[in-house]
């Protein structure tokens, strides 16, 4: 599995977002993801999915709420 900084194919139907973090938050995020052996991309995507599911319920198989 690619780690942050590695080139990985972009999945069809995905969208790119950018966020700015202060240096300390970014450092803590790097440490946390390294401890879990996941990329920052994977960690943030899972966090967003969990929060959306908590707020709006899980999506169906076709990606609809």
Secondary structure as the mmCIF struct_conf table of DSSP 4:
data_model
#
loop_
_struct_conf.conf_type_id
_struct_conf.id
_struct_conf.beg_label_comp_id
_struct_conf.beg_label_asym_id
_struct_conf.beg_label_seq_id
_struct_conf.end_label_comp_id
_struct_conf.end_label_asym_id
_struct_conf.end_label_seq_id
HELX_LH_PP_P HELX_LH_PP_P1 UNK A 2 UNK A 3
TURN_TY1_P TURN_TY1_P1 UNK A 4 UNK A 5
BEND BEND1 UNK A 6 UNK A 6
HELX_LH_PP_P HELX_LH_PP_P2 UNK A 9 UNK A 11
TURN_TY1_P TURN_TY1_P2 UNK A 12 UNK A 13
HELX_RH_AL_P HELX_RH_AL_P1 UNK A 23 UNK A 36
TURN_TY1_P TURN_TY1_P3 UNK A 37 UNK A 37
HELX_RH_AL_P HELX_RH_AL_P2 UNK A 40 UNK A 56
TURN_TY1_P TURN_TY1_P4 UNK A 61 UNK A 62
BEND BEND2 UNK A 63 UNK A 63
#
